[in-house]
């Protein structure tokens, strides 16, 4: 009996592969889904490896299911895991008022990028 995945459902899985565009997640019953880079955490993700490692057990939310193409789109940022990943990574918005326009964050991102470049070289 095959398990159906439904949009909005929260499931657990294991990272099986990482590509520049996203992470592949092994789900129950031999199914696999993809967390697109934009669905890893809130804010900009330069390198997925800063947030995820092959073998990590994660909680994801099912965004969409295309049975015809056997594709399952997943999100980490739509779950509580998204907040935990933010704390591990770069972008965190502690003021509690949610979304900020890109213009409000641009200078912060530029400064952060410059700091990272100075560390490297």
SEDREN-220708 format. One record per atom (N, C-alpha, C): residue in three letters; y, x, z. Coordinates in nm, 4 decimals. Atoms other than C-alpha are relative to their C-alpha. Layout:
<kelos>
+--------+----------+----------+----------+
! residu !    north !     east !       up !
+--------+----------+----------+----------+
!    ala !        Y !        X !        Z !
...
+--------+----------+----------+----------+
</kelos>
This chain:
<kelos>
+--------+----------+----------+----------+
! residu !    north !     east !       up !
+--------+----------+----------+----------+
!    unk !  -0.1191 !   0.0843 !   0.0000 !
!    unk !   0.0000 !   0.0000 !   0.0000 !
!    unk !   0.1241 !   0.0878 !   0.0000 !
!    unk !  -0.1207 !  -0.0818 !   0.0142 !
!    unk !   0.3318 !   0.1518 !  -0.1120 !
!    unk !   0.1125 !  -0.0578 !   0.0844 !
!    unk !  -0.1121 !   0.0417 !  -0.0820 !
!    unk !   0.6260 !   0.1399 !   0.1238 !
!    unk !   0.1239 !  -0.0128 !  -0.0874 !
!    unk !  -0.1242 !   0.0214 !   0.0744 !
!    unk !   0.9448 !  -0.0043 !  -0.0235 !
!    unk !   0.1163 !   0.0532 !   0.0821 !
!    unk !  -0.1230 !  -0.0448 !  -0.0622 !
!    unk !   1.2740 !   0.1619 !   0.0539 !
!    unk !   0.1107 !  -0.0931 !  -0.0462 !
!    unk !  -0.1072 !   0.0943 !   0.0285 !
!    unk !   1.5783 !  -0.0635 !   0.0715 !
!    unk !   0.1355 !   0.0621 !   0.0315 !
!    unk !  -0.1345 !  -0.0476 !  -0.0325 !
!    unk !   1.9509 !   0.0183 !   0.0557 !
!    unk !   0.0411 !  -0.0459 !   0.1400 !
!    unk !  -0.0421 !   0.0285 !  -0.1366 !
!    unk !   2.0944 !   0.0360 !   0.4068 !
!    unk !  -0.1012 !   0.0419 !   0.1051 !
!    unk !   0.1070 !  -0.0406 !  -0.0912 !
!    unk !   1.7636 !   0.1406 !   0.5617 !
!    unk !   0.0230 !   0.1437 !   0.0466 !
!    unk !  -0.0082 !  -0.1355 !  -0.0536 !
!    unk !   1.7681 !   0.4471 !   0.7898 !
!    unk !  -0.1413 !   0.0533 !   0.0174 !
!    unk !   0.1333 !  -0.0603 !  -0.0047 !
!    unk !   1.4688 !   0.6803 !   0.7573 !
!    unk !   0.0123 !   0.1483 !   0.0346 !
!    unk !   0.0012 !  -0.1441 !  -0.0244 !
!    unk !   1.3682 !   1.0327 !   0.8506 !
!    unk !  -0.0755 !   0.0682 !  -0.1130 !
!    unk !   0.0655 !  -0.0768 !   0.1040 !
!    unk !   1.2598 !   1.3036 !   0.6130 !
!    unk !   0.0165 !   0.1483 !   0.0254 !
!    unk !  -0.0041 !  -0.1457 !  -0.0122 !
!    unk !   1.2252 !   1.6763 !   0.5597 !
!    unk !   0.0598 !   0.0596 !  -0.1258 !
!    unk !  -0.0617 !  -0.0676 !   0.1137 !
!    unk !   1.4416 !   1.8957 !   0.3378 !
!    unk !  -0.1063 !   0.0867 !  -0.0678 !
!    unk !   0.1007 !  -0.0762 !   0.0740 !
!    unk !   1.2139 !   2.0349 !   0.0646 !
!    unk !   0.0619 !   0.0944 !  -0.1025 !
!    unk !  -0.0655 !  -0.0860 !   0.0971 !
!    unk !   1.4682 !   2.1942 !  -0.1656 !
!    unk !   0.1497 !  -0.0215 !   0.0028 !
!    unk !  -0.1459 !   0.0077 !   0.0036 !
!    unk !   1.8368 !   2.2717 !  -0.1991 !
!    unk !   0.0480 !   0.0564 !  -0.1332 !
!    unk !  -0.0632 !  -0.0400 !   0.1245 !
!    unk !   2.0331 !   2.2912 !  -0.5219 !
!    unk !   0.1514 !  -0.0077 !   0.0217 !
!    unk !  -0.1456 !   0.0053 !  -0.0190 !
!    unk !   2.4101 !   2.3363 !  -0.5689 !
!    unk !   0.0553 !  -0.1423 !   0.0070 !
!    unk !  -0.0481 !   0.1381 !   0.0048 !
!    unk !   2.4449 !   1.9592 !  -0.6253 !
!    unk !  -0.0552 !  -0.0890 !   0.1111 !
!    unk !   0.0552 !   0.0846 !  -0.1054 !
!    unk !   2.2347 !   1.8314 !  -0.3339 !
!    unk !  -0.1290 !   0.0538 !   0.0578 !
!    unk !   0.1232 !  -0.0393 !  -0.0687 !
!    unk !   1.9261 !   1.8468 !  -0.1152 !
!    unk !  -0.1081 !  -0.1050 !  -0.0236 !
!    unk !   0.1135 !   0.0888 !   0.0193 !
!    unk !   1.5842 !   1.6996 !  -0.1879 !
!    unk !  -0.0679 !  -0.0222 !   0.1338 !
!    unk !   0.0568 !   0.0394 !  -0.1285 !
!    unk !   1.4219 !   1.5120 !   0.0979 !
!    unk !  -0.1343 !  -0.0681 !  -0.0230 !
!    unk !   0.1314 !   0.0641 !   0.0044 !
!    unk !   1.0506 !   1.4316 !   0.1355 !
!    unk !   0.0011 !  -0.1163 !   0.0984 !
!    unk !   0.0035 !   0.1213 !  -0.0814 !
!    unk !   1.0103 !   1.0771 !   0.2652 !
!    unk !  -0.1450 !  -0.0430 !   0.0204 !
!    unk !   0.1350 !   0.0523 !  -0.0230 !
!    unk !   0.7112 !   0.8716 !   0.3768 !
!    unk !  -0.0686 !  -0.0370 !  -0.1316 !
!    unk !   0.0834 !   0.0475 !   0.1107 !
!    unk !   0.4285 !   0.7816 !   0.1399 !
!    unk !   0.0191 !   0.0799 !  -0.1283 !
!    unk !  -0.0109 !  -0.0877 !   0.1159 !
!    unk !   0.4886 !   1.0792 !  -0.0901 !
!    unk !   0.1249 !  -0.0202 !  -0.0838 !
!    unk !  -0.1249 !   0.0232 !   0.0745 !
!    unk !   0.8315 !   0.9608 !  -0.1992 !
!    unk !   0.0996 !   0.1114 !   0.0284 !
!    unk !  -0.1033 !  -0.1026 !  -0.0148 !
!    unk !   1.1291 !   1.1916 !  -0.2461 !
!    unk !   0.1346 !  -0.0608 !  -0.0375 !
!    unk !  -0.1348 !   0.0468 !   0.0288 !
!    unk !   1.5031 !   1.1282 !  -0.2407 !
!    unk !   0.0943 !   0.1179 !  -0.0107 !
!    unk !  -0.1013 !  -0.1029 !   0.0150 !
!    unk !   1.8220 !   1.3204 !  -0.3050 !
!    unk !   0.1232 !  -0.0373 !   0.0814 !
!    unk !  -0.1290 !   0.0121 !  -0.0664 !
!    unk !   2.1218 !   1.3680 !  -0.0777 !
!    unk !   0.0979 !   0.0795 !  -0.0852 !
!    unk !  -0.1004 !  -0.0680 !   0.0808 !
!    unk !   2.4102 !   1.4458 !  -0.3125 !
!    unk !   0.0921 !   0.0787 !   0.0923 !
!    unk !  -0.0867 !  -0.0861 !  -0.0813 !
!    unk !   2.6450 !   1.7202 !  -0.1871 !
!    unk !   0.1134 !  -0.0802 !   0.0651 !
!    unk !  -0.1088 !   0.0815 !  -0.0541 !
!    unk !   2.9165 !   1.4553 !  -0.1355 !
!    unk !  -0.0450 !  -0.0896 !   0.1145 !
!    unk !   0.0541 !   0.0869 !  -0.1046 !
!    unk !   2.6862 !   1.2656 !   0.1049 !
!    unk !  -0.0552 !   0.0785 !   0.1191 !
!    unk !   0.0507 !  -0.0806 !  -0.1102 !
!    unk !   2.6093 !   1.5543 !   0.3415 !
!    unk !   0.0837 !  -0.0193 !   0.1256 !
!    unk !  -0.0893 !   0.0170 !  -0.1136 !
!    unk !   2.9126 !   1.5240 !   0.5657 !
!    unk !   0.1355 !  -0.0446 !  -0.0508 !
!    unk !  -0.1363 !   0.0367 !   0.0385 !
!    unk !   3.2702 !   1.4012 !   0.5658 !
!    unk !   0.0765 !   0.1284 !  -0.0275 !
!    unk !  -0.0761 !  -0.1193 !   0.0340 !
!    unk !   3.5086 !   1.6497 !   0.4079 !
!    unk !  -0.0680 !   0.0785 !  -0.1108 !
!    unk !   0.0461 !  -0.0837 !   0.1106 !
!    unk !   3.4539 !   1.9251 !   0.1545 !
!    unk !  -0.1177 !   0.0876 !   0.0425 !
!    unk !   0.1157 !  -0.0868 !  -0.0221 !
!    unk !   3.1169 !   2.1040 !   0.1368 !
!    unk !  -0.0014 !   0.1025 !  -0.1128 !
!    unk !   0.0018 !  -0.1069 !   0.0997 !
!    unk !   3.1398 !   2.4377 !  -0.0410 !
!    unk !  -0.1441 !   0.0447 !  -0.0256 !
!    unk !   0.1370 !  -0.0504 !   0.0113 !
!    unk !   2.7826 !   2.5488 !   0.0292 !
!    unk !  -0.0912 !  -0.0841 !   0.0887 !
!    unk !   0.0922 !   0.0872 !  -0.0729 !
!    unk !   2.5046 !   2.3116 !   0.1291 !
!    unk !  -0.0750 !   0.0774 !   0.1079 !
!    unk !   0.0738 !  -0.0814 !  -0.0969 !
!    unk !   2.3302 !   2.5976 !   0.3093 !
!    unk !   0.0745 !   0.0153 !   0.1332 !
!    unk !  -0.0754 !  -0.0017 !  -0.1254 !
!    unk !   2.6105 !   2.5857 !   0.5695 !
!    unk !  -0.0391 !  -0.1168 !   0.0902 !
!    unk !   0.0330 !   0.1217 !  -0.0725 !
!    unk !   2.4727 !   2.2460 !   0.6748 !
!    unk !  -0.1493 !  -0.0256 !   0.0115 !
!    unk !   0.1415 !   0.0336 !   0.0066 !
!    unk !   2.1054 !   2.2272 !   0.5781 !
!    unk !  -0.0843 !   0.1215 !  -0.0359 !
!    unk !   0.0967 !  -0.1044 !   0.0309 !
!    unk !   1.7989 !   2.4490 !   0.5551 !
!    unk !  -0.1302 !  -0.0679 !  -0.0416 !
!    unk !   0.1313 !   0.0528 !   0.0382 !
!    unk !   1.4673 !   2.3860 !   0.3798 !
!    unk !  -0.0875 !  -0.0035 !   0.1254 !
!    unk !   0.0841 !   0.0199 !  -0.1173 !
!    unk !   1.2316 !   2.2500 !   0.6434 !
!    unk !   0.0661 !  -0.0830 !   0.1097 !
!    unk !  -0.0699 !   0.0828 !  -0.0992 !
!    unk !   1.4999 !   2.0661 !   0.8451 !
!    unk !  -0.0519 !  -0.1426 !  -0.0042 !
!    unk !   0.0299 !   0.1427 !  -0.0133 !
!    unk !   1.3976 !   1.7219 !   0.9725 !
!    unk !   0.1335 !  -0.0696 !   0.0163 !
!    unk !  -0.1295 !   0.0671 !  -0.0055 !
!    unk !   1.6893 !   1.4864 !   0.9096 !
!    unk !  -0.0157 !  -0.1516 !  -0.0035 !
!    unk !  -0.0086 !   0.1446 !   0.0101 !
!    unk !   1.7864 !   1.1224 !   0.9391 !
!    unk !   0.0968 !  -0.0317 !  -0.1120 !
!    unk !  -0.0825 !   0.0361 !   0.1152 !
!    unk !   1.9267 !   0.9641 !   0.6231 !
!    unk !   0.0050 !  -0.1511 !  -0.0148 !
!    unk !  -0.0113 !   0.1421 !   0.0336 !
!    unk !   2.0461 !   0.6254 !   0.5064 !
!    unk !  -0.0247 !  -0.0126 !  -0.1493 !
!    unk !   0.0277 !   0.0266 !   0.1407 !
!    unk !   1.9156 !   0.4871 !   0.1777 !
!    unk !   0.1228 !  -0.0674 !  -0.0611 !
!    unk !  -0.1156 !   0.0566 !   0.0691 !
!    unk !   2.2099 !   0.4251 !  -0.0558 !
!    unk !  -0.0425 !  -0.0902 !  -0.1149 !
!    unk !   0.0483 !   0.0791 !   0.1128 !
!    unk !   2.0234 !   0.3038 !  -0.3626 !
!    unk !  -0.1410 !   0.0428 !  -0.0360 !
!    unk !   0.1372 !  -0.0248 !   0.0435 !
!    unk !   1.6745 !   0.2793 !  -0.5063 !
!    unk !  -0.0117 !  -0.0462 !  -0.1442 !
!    unk !   0.0264 !   0.0347 !   0.1390 !
!    unk !   1.5892 !   0.2878 !  -0.8759 !
!    unk !  -0.1488 !   0.0203 !  -0.0221 !
!    unk !   0.1464 !  -0.0080 !   0.0122 !
!    unk !   1.2178 !   0.2094 !  -0.8948 !
!    unk !  -0.0427 !   0.0404 !  -0.1411 !
!    unk !   0.0351 !  -0.0327 !   0.1383 !
!    unk !   1.2145 !   0.2382 !  -1.2754 !
!    unk !   0.0013 !   0.1508 !  -0.0242 !
!    unk !  -0.0122 !  -0.1449 !   0.0170 !
!    unk !   1.3240 !   0.6025 !  -1.2557 !
!    unk !  -0.0522 !   0.0770 !   0.1210 !
!    unk !   0.0500 !  -0.0610 !  -0.1240 !
!    unk !   1.1665 !   0.6697 !  -0.9135 !
!    unk !   0.1054 !   0.0868 !   0.0687 !
!    unk !  -0.1093 !  -0.0729 !  -0.0635 !
!    unk !   1.5049 !   0.7774 !  -0.7746 !
!    unk !   0.0463 !  -0.0737 !   0.1246 !
!    unk !  -0.0533 !   0.0545 !  -0.1242 !
!    unk !   1.6212 !   0.7252 !  -0.4183 !
!    unk !   0.1206 !   0.0851 !   0.0384 !
!    unk !  -0.1218 !  -0.0699 !  -0.0403 !
!    unk !   1.9805 !   0.8167 !  -0.3325 !
!    unk !   0.0174 !  -0.0162 !   0.1500 !
!    unk !  -0.0066 !  -0.0025 !  -0.1460 !
!    unk !   2.0321 !   0.9146 !   0.0307 !
!    unk !   0.1350 !   0.0526 !   0.0480 !
!    unk !  -0.1225 !  -0.0500 !  -0.0610 !
!    unk !   2.3222 !   0.9871 !   0.2652 !
!    unk !  -0.0273 !   0.0444 !   0.1427 !
!    unk !   0.0023 !  -0.0450 !  -0.1397 !
!    unk !   2.3433 !   1.1947 !   0.5817 !
!    unk !   0.1287 !  -0.0462 !   0.0671 !
!    unk !  -0.1296 !   0.0316 !  -0.0616 !
!    unk !   2.7124 !   1.1265 !   0.6400 !
!    unk !   0.0111 !  -0.1459 !   0.0404 !
!    unk !  -0.0018 !   0.1416 !  -0.0361 !
!    unk !   2.6437 !   0.7500 !   0.6606 !
!    unk !  -0.0786 !  -0.0275 !   0.1283 !
!    unk !   0.0757 !   0.0142 !  -0.1251 !
!    unk !   2.4323 !   0.8119 !   0.9728 !
!    unk !   0.0691 !   0.0780 !   0.1105 !
!    unk !  -0.0510 !  -0.0810 !  -0.1113 !
!    unk !   2.4993 !   0.9631 !   1.3149 !
!    unk !  -0.0188 !   0.1477 !  -0.0284 !
!    unk !   0.0239 !  -0.1396 !   0.0360 !
!    unk !   2.3546 !   1.2856 !   1.1704 !
!    unk !   0.1225 !   0.0592 !  -0.0679 !
!    unk !  -0.1195 !  -0.0480 !   0.0683 !
!    unk !   2.6699 !   1.3120 !   0.9580 !
!    unk !   0.0994 !   0.0593 !   0.0977 !
!    unk !  -0.0894 !  -0.0522 !  -0.1031 !
!    unk !   2.8780 !   1.3580 !   1.2722 !
!    unk !  -0.0505 !   0.1296 !   0.0592 !
!    unk !   0.0568 !  -0.1246 !  -0.0543 !
!    unk !   2.6401 !   1.6219 !   1.4072 !
!    unk !   0.0172 !   0.1140 !  -0.0986 !
!    unk !  -0.0177 !  -0.1038 !   0.1009 !
!    unk !   2.6580 !   1.8117 !   1.0792 !
!    unk !   0.1447 !   0.0449 !  -0.0077 !
!    unk !  -0.1406 !  -0.0390 !  -0.0004 !
!    unk !   3.0362 !   1.8039 !   1.0926 !
!    unk !   0.0253 !   0.1008 !   0.1112 !
!    unk !  -0.0247 !  -0.0903 !  -0.1120 !
!    unk !   3.0293 !   1.9725 !   1.4313 !
!    unk !  -0.0584 !   0.1389 !  -0.0285 !
!    unk !   0.0582 !  -0.1280 !   0.0391 !
!    unk !   2.8034 !   2.2446 !   1.2871 !
!    unk !   0.0842 !   0.0693 !  -0.1051 !
!    unk !  -0.0688 !  -0.0545 !   0.1161 !
!    unk !   3.0219 !   2.2883 !   0.9838 !
!    unk !   0.1495 !   0.0139 !   0.0202 !
!    unk !  -0.1416 !  -0.0325 !   0.0068 !
!    unk !   3.3854 !   2.3043 !   0.8940 !
!    unk !   0.0883 !  -0.1179 !   0.0370 !
!    unk !  -0.0936 !   0.1101 !  -0.0127 !
!    unk !   3.5511 !   1.9653 !   0.8744 !
!    unk !  -0.0379 !  -0.0931 !   0.1128 !
!    unk !   0.0192 !   0.1008 !  -0.1035 !
!    unk !   3.5856 !   1.7504 !   1.1837 !
!    unk !   0.1339 !  -0.0650 !   0.0286 !
!    unk !  -0.1212 !   0.0768 !  -0.0220 !
!    unk !   3.8402 !   1.4801 !   1.2467 !
!    unk !  -0.0114 !  -0.0644 !   0.1374 !
!    unk !   0.0146 !   0.0469 !  -0.1369 !
!    unk !   3.8714 !   1.4342 !   1.6219 !
!    unk !   0.1040 !  -0.1017 !   0.0419 !
!    unk !  -0.1046 !   0.0905 !  -0.0445 !
!    unk !   4.1777 !   1.2094 !   1.6241 !
!    unk !  -0.0420 !  -0.1464 !  -0.0027 !
!    unk !   0.0571 !   0.1327 !  -0.0071 !
!    unk !   3.9603 !   0.9029 !   1.5710 !
!    unk !   0.0599 !  -0.1036 !  -0.0938 !
!    unk !  -0.0590 !   0.1009 !   0.0865 !
!    unk !   4.1747 !   0.7365 !   1.3070 !
!    unk !  -0.0582 !   0.0006 !  -0.1407 !
!    unk !   0.0740 !   0.0084 !   0.1252 !
!    unk !   3.9333 !   0.8000 !   1.0201 !
!    unk !   0.0575 !   0.0797 !  -0.1142 !
!    unk !  -0.0357 !  -0.0644 !   0.1252 !
!    unk !   4.0313 !   0.8829 !   0.6635 !
!    unk !   0.1424 !   0.0554 !   0.0018 !
!    unk !  -0.1312 !  -0.0591 !   0.0230 !
!    unk !   4.3198 !   1.1155 !   0.5842 !
!    unk !   0.0124 !   0.0282 !  -0.1486 !
!    unk !  -0.0170 !  -0.0354 !   0.1408 !
!    unk !   4.4648 !   1.1513 !   0.2352 !
!    unk !  -0.0184 !   0.1498 !  -0.0200 !
!    unk !   0.0231 !  -0.1412 !   0.0295 !
!    unk !   4.3767 !   1.4801 !   0.0684 !
!    unk !   0.1241 !   0.0848 !   0.0237 !
!    unk !  -0.1237 !  -0.0739 !  -0.0173 !
!    unk !   4.7399 !   1.5857 !   0.0779 !
!    unk !   0.0179 !   0.0450 !   0.1456 !
!    unk !  -0.0128 !  -0.0337 !  -0.1419 !
!    unk !   4.7289 !   1.5795 !   0.4601 !
!    unk !  -0.0905 !   0.1161 !   0.0398 !
!    unk !   0.0980 !  -0.1023 !  -0.0346 !
!    unk !   4.4296 !   1.8157 !   0.4644 !
!    unk !   0.0112 !   0.1252 !  -0.0858 !
!    unk !  -0.0029 !  -0.1090 !   0.0970 !
!    unk !   4.5161 !   2.0443 !   0.1712 !
!    unk !   0.0427 !   0.1319 !   0.0627 !
!    unk !  -0.0476 !  -0.1251 !  -0.0592 !
!    unk !   4.7156 !   2.3031 !   0.3672 !
!    unk !  -0.1032 !   0.0567 !   0.0972 !
!    unk !   0.1045 !  -0.0442 !  -0.0933 !
!    unk !   4.4453 !   2.3184 !   0.6357 !
!    unk !  -0.1152 !   0.0654 !  -0.0755 !
!    unk !   0.1099 !  -0.0548 !   0.0787 !
!    unk !   4.1782 !   2.3776 !   0.3700 !
!    unk !   0.0370 !   0.1343 !  -0.0618 !
!    unk !  -0.0460 !  -0.1266 !   0.0592 !
!    unk !   4.3852 !   2.6500 !   0.2025 !
!    unk !  -0.0031 !   0.1098 !   0.1055 !
!    unk !  -0.0007 !  -0.0991 !  -0.1082 !
!    unk !   4.4357 !   2.8308 !   0.5341 !
!    unk !  -0.1418 !   0.0386 !   0.0406 !
!    unk !   0.1393 !  -0.0252 !  -0.0360 !
!    unk !   4.0677 !   2.7965 !   0.6194 !
!    unk !  -0.0677 !   0.0878 !  -0.1055 !
!    unk !   0.0569 !  -0.0788 !   0.1087 !
!    unk !   3.9674 !   2.9339 !   0.2794 !
!    unk !   0.0496 !   0.1440 !   0.0048 !
!    unk !  -0.0567 !  -0.1344 !  -0.0071 !
!    unk !   4.2028 !   3.2300 !   0.3191 !
!    unk !  -0.0619 !   0.0782 !   0.1166 !
!    unk !   0.0640 !  -0.0650 !  -0.1145 !
!    unk !   4.0538 !   3.3087 !   0.6627 !
!    unk !  -0.1418 !   0.0456 !  -0.0366 !
!    unk !   0.1365 !  -0.0333 !   0.0412 !
!    unk !   3.7018 !   3.3001 !   0.5173 !
!    unk !   0.0001 !   0.1181 !  -0.0956 !
!    unk !  -0.0088 !  -0.1114 !   0.0955 !
!    unk !   3.8035 !   3.5318 !   0.2327 !
!    unk !   0.0330 !   0.1305 !   0.0713 !
!    unk !  -0.0344 !  -0.1232 !  -0.0758 !
!    unk !   3.9578 !   3.7800 !   0.4796 !
!    unk !  -0.1211 !   0.0515 !   0.0781 !
!    unk !   0.1215 !  -0.0392 !  -0.0726 !
!    unk !   3.6330 !   3.7791 !   0.6810 !
!    unk !  -0.0970 !   0.0736 !  -0.0927 !
!    unk !   0.0929 !  -0.0575 !   0.0969 !
!    unk !   3.4327 !   3.8620 !   0.3668 !
!    unk !   0.0452 !   0.1373 !  -0.0477 !
!    unk !  -0.0449 !  -0.1224 !   0.0658 !
!    unk !   3.6500 !   4.1401 !   0.2376 !
!    unk !   0.0985 !   0.0736 !   0.0788 !
+--------+----------+----------+----------+
</kelos>
